Amino acid sequence: MERLKLVLQYFQSNSESISNGICIILALVSVKLYTSFDFNCPCLPQYNKLYSLGVMIVPPIILFFLGVLVNRHTGVMMDEWLRPIGKRSKNPSVVKYLFSAMLQRALLAPMVWILVTLLDGKIFICAFSVSVDPALFSGICLPNNTGLDVIKIMAKVPCKEDIIFTNSSFRKAVSRYVRCYSQAVGWSILLILIVMGAMGRLIKPCFEDHATFLQTRYWSNYLDVEQKLFDETCVLHARDFARKCVVQFFEDMREDTLLRLPHPPFLANCQEEWEDEEEERLHGVTKQEQMNELLNKWYYNKPELDVTRIAHRPKMCITWEDREGKTLYSDV
């Protein structure tokens, strides 16, 4: 149970791991969808290829845009690309890095769908059975006792329930032939992808400065963390602002309906401490116009990446000496 909690905490704290997990889930969903999908070939010469290519292309497009939609890097990349420059300059390499990371994750599920369809072979048989030359199977008799031409007979190869293929091994021979091509294409694509990935890993360090890559990766992670912290701070501020508005409303109603009575000193002190705490949480922003101005400033004029002033801000502390005469410090 403790290990499971550690794994969940890791994924919650690491947005890159969350994106990877979502992409893996989408890939598994694509496999599950294909295995659950009841593929029925039309078995008509003019529709077989169109239907098969539609099944092979349309779901990957949907999965690709779904991967783009659920990927957090998409929003971070677009915000960084479209934001005004203000006090902070833009780094094109960071945008390229985010785009590359988003594209790689979004392409995983579509590629899994295409590879599964090719390795299974049913869609390939439906699409290209018409293109097979019956003369390749000279030792097997072509069932042509129905008066249909050869093209229509070949279009019915994916339909094993068709009556013209009863007690005929011709359909099985053609299906095996086309399935071999389909699986060969699928394994070839998989091999090419693996080789390209391995070569990219090996060759990329030779043509890229690793220090520059580390900088790009750091600032791309920074943008993600900064946006998350800003959103969390806005949520906390909105909660405190709403609480303050509600309390102020009830206080005004009480003043209108009841006579103000003197409060005991300790209640006044508690109220003052509570108000000070609320003011600290509100960061001095107590009006709608102030909040709108702050949000506009954040978007149009983001602060420069320099925290020297707050990092070297003097801190108040209490000092005292222990029994041995050593000076001890404590932050206020």
Phi, psi and omega in degrees: 000320179296321179296321178297320178296319179296319179296316180296319178296322179296315181291326179289329183270349184238104183294330178295320177293324177297316179298317178297318179297319179296319180294321177295319178297318177298321178296317178294323177296321179297320177295316180296320178298318181293318180292332179273345184284127179270096183277119179238109180289138179296334181060037175233133187305323185276351184242341185303306184293319181297315181294317182294315179295326176297317178293328182279336187254317186296311178301319176300324177296317178297315180295325179296310181292330175293320176296322176294322184292318185272355182277124181294331180298335180298310180295318179296318181296314182293322177298317181290325183286322188264348184292150172295154184291309180059225180275350185246122180286157179267147178244105182301329181294328178292318178297318178297320179296316179295320178296317179297316179296318179295317183294317180298317181289322182290334181277350184296306182297315176300319180294323177297317178300312182297317180294320180295319179295321180290318180290331176286315172091347184296317181292321179296321178296317180296323185283323192239011176295330179293332184278354182281137178276118180299339181294342178294339182248059185294333181279354182243135184283130176283122180291103184228044179259014181251357181083003179278151176284170187296322182298317180292326177293316179294329178292338180269003180301319180295342183265091184290343179277353183297140186293336183288344180258015177294129180057035179232132179268002182296316182298318180295322180294316179294319180298317178297321181296311182290323179296325177299317177296318181298313180293326177297318178295317180298312179294327178294317178297317179298318179296318180297317180297317180294317180295318179297319178296317179294317179294323177297319177297321184280321187272328185305315179298338181285336184245005183227137177288119184295326178297319177296320178297318179296320178296315180298316180294320180299311185287334173292319175294324179299315180300319179296312181295320180299316180295320179295316179295322179295317178297317179296319179295321178295322178295315178297318179295318180296322178295314180292323179296317179294319178298318180296319179296318180294315179298319180295323178297314180292326176296318178296320178296321179294321179294328180283333187254335183238155174285140178287123179255149177295134181270149174299152183302319184291329176291321179296318179297317179298319180295320179295319178296319180296319179294321177298319179295319179295319179298322179295321179291326181282350178056032178080359180266106186237004180228155180298319180297322178296318181293318178297319178296321179296317180293321176297319180294322179296321182281311186275340186215065182298146182293149177291158184276073181210110181248029182298320185296314182281333180289327182255021178291132181296140181251142176276140180212160178252133179242146175204167181250138177275188183295332181273000178090005179280142180275128180246151182236150176212130178291145179279000000 
